[in-house]
Amino acid sequence: MKIRKAKESDKKIILKLLNQNSGNTADDKLHYKEKHADEYIRGKAFRTFVAEIDGKVIGIIMANVFPIAEYAEVYNLAVDEGNRRKGIGIKLMDFVEKKLKKSGIEFVYGYINEDNISSQKLMEKLGYNRGKKLLFYSKILK
């Protein structure tokens, strides 16, 4: 498996991975669009990496980085349904943590949906502390 920086040609598979289940948004009515993938690939705040096996993208991780305050949010982690439970999420998390630490980031956090038990177990396995329970509110501005 190879992990590399996401590029423009990864946009379609990134959208597919992010939209494969509603666990990546806190509102089942929301779905990622091409403009979101553009932001994750080209935006200055995001560090986006993909995992490949035999040239096929099978996972993605994004960190929203705040370099002045030296912290980052693991914004999204998604693994193709056929490649889950193979340690790919752990490898992606380890990779991004090392990248962030090397760039001076001191604190990393992430949000996980309450019903996403597998992601909760992953974060606990990686030594993350469970925080307070939060409620997600959203509004589409028209």
C-alpha positions in Angstrom: 0.0 0.0 0.0 1.2 3.5 -0.9 0.0 6.7 0.7 0.4 10.0 -1.2 -0.9 13.5 -1.5 -4.2 13.7 -3.2 -4.3 15.2 -6.7 -6.9 16.6 -9.1 -7.3 13.2 -10.9 -8.5 11.7 -7.5 -11.5 14.0 -7.3 -14.1 11.4 -8.4 -12.9 8.6 -6.2 -12.7 11.1 -3.2 -16.3 12.0 -3.7 -17.3 8.3 -4.0 -15.5 7.5 -0.8 -16.9 10.4 1.1 -20.5 9.8 -0.1 -20.5 6.0 0.4 -22.3 6.3 3.7 -23.9 9.0 5.7 -21.4 8.6 8.5 -19.1 11.2 6.9 -21.7 14.0 7.4 -23.7 14.7 10.5 -26.9 15.2 8.5 -28.2 12.4 6.2 -29.5 15.0 3.8 -26.0 16.4 3.1 -23.7 15.0 0.4 -20.3 16.0 -0.7 -20.1 17.8 -4.1 -17.3 18.4 -6.6 -16.6 21.8 -5.1 -15.9 20.2 -1.7 -13.4 17.8 -3.3 -11.7 20.8 -5.0 -11.4 22.5 -1.6 -9.9 19.4 0.0 -7.3 18.9 -2.8 -6.4 22.6 -3.6 -7.4 24.5 -0.4 -4.7 25.9 1.7 -6.1 24.7 5.0 -6.4 21.0 4.1 -3.8 18.3 3.9 -5.4 15.5 2.0 -3.8 12.1 1.3 -5.0 8.9 -0.4 -4.1 5.3 0.1 -3.5 3.2 -3.0 -3.2 -0.5 -3.7 -2.0 -1.4 -7.2 -2.7 2.1 -8.4 -6.3 2.1 -7.1 -7.4 4.6 -4.4 -9.0 2.7 -1.6 -8.8 5.3 1.2 -8.6 9.0 2.1 -7.7 11.1 5.0 -8.0 14.9 5.4 -6.7 17.2 8.1 -7.8 20.8 8.5 -4.6 22.5 9.7 -4.4 25.6 11.9 -0.6 26.3 11.8 -0.6 29.5 13.9 -2.2 27.8 16.9 -0.4 24.5 16.1 -3.4 22.2 16.0 -5.3 20.2 13.4 -8.7 18.5 13.0 -8.8 15.1 11.3 -11.6 16.2 9.1 -12.5 13.0 7.2 -11.2 9.4 7.1 -12.9 7.0 4.7 -11.9 3.5 3.4 -13.5 1.7 0.5 -16.1 -0.7 1.8 -14.3 -3.7 0.3 -11.1 -2.8 2.1 -12.2 -2.1 5.6 -10.9 -4.0 8.7 -7.5 -4.4 7.1 -5.6 -1.8 9.1 -5.8 0.9 6.3 -7.5 3.5 8.6 -4.7 3.0 11.2 -2.0 3.4 8.5 -3.7 6.6 7.2 -4.0 8.0 10.7 -0.4 7.1 11.5 0.8 8.7 8.3 -1.1 12.0 8.8 0.0 12.2 12.5 3.6 12.0 11.5 3.2 14.6 8.7 1.4 17.0 11.2 4.0 16.5 13.9 6.8 17.1 11.4 5.1 20.4 10.4 4.9 21.6 14.1 1.3 20.6 15.0 1.0 19.8 18.7 -2.7 18.8 19.1 -5.0 16.7 16.9 -8.7 16.1 17.3 -11.6 14.7 15.3 -15.4 14.4 15.5 -17.1 11.0 15.1 -20.8 10.4 14.7 -22.3 8.8 17.8 -23.4 5.7 15.9 -20.0 5.2 14.1 -18.7 2.6 16.6 -15.9 1.3 14.4 -14.4 4.8 14.1 -14.7 5.3 17.8 -12.8 2.1 18.4 -10.2 3.1 15.9 -9.5 6.5 17.7 -9.4 4.8 21.1 -7.0 2.2 19.8 -4.8 5.0 18.5 -4.7 6.6 22.0 -7.2 9.5 21.4 -9.2 10.5 24.4 -13.0 10.6 24.1 -14.3 14.1 24.6 -17.6 15.6 25.6 -20.7 14.7 23.7 -21.6 17.5 21.2 -24.7 18.0 19.1 -24.4 18.9 15.4 -26.6 21.7 14.0 -26.7 22.6 10.3 -28.4 25.0 8.0 -28.3 25.3 4.3 -28.2 29.0 3.4 -30.3 29.8 0.4 
